[in-house]
């Protein structure tokens, strides 16, 4: 996921709404590719000063890391829910080589 956000930042876009429900995955379970969805809050980084761009990108990457860390405790369908959704849980901690199960896509 960090690579996906880094890629859009390099193209002058900040997602600006980091939630696991905005993360999609394509491909087979042994070769998943991360996709970002719902750019309704996106920010044009090229319209900002270099320092402001840098600070906003660092902040968003911190949000992504926080979301990834929280995801280890269980994915949820509702980004505001504190209860994990068992059908969308990541790989068990005792089997880190197992591929994660992608979160349910919002429609």
Secondary structure, DSSP 8 states (H G I E B T S, - for coil): -HHHHHHHHHTTEE-----GGGEEEES-TTS-EEEE---TT-EEGGGS-HHHHHHHHHHHHHHHHHHHHHHTT---SSTT--S--GGG----GGGTTS---------
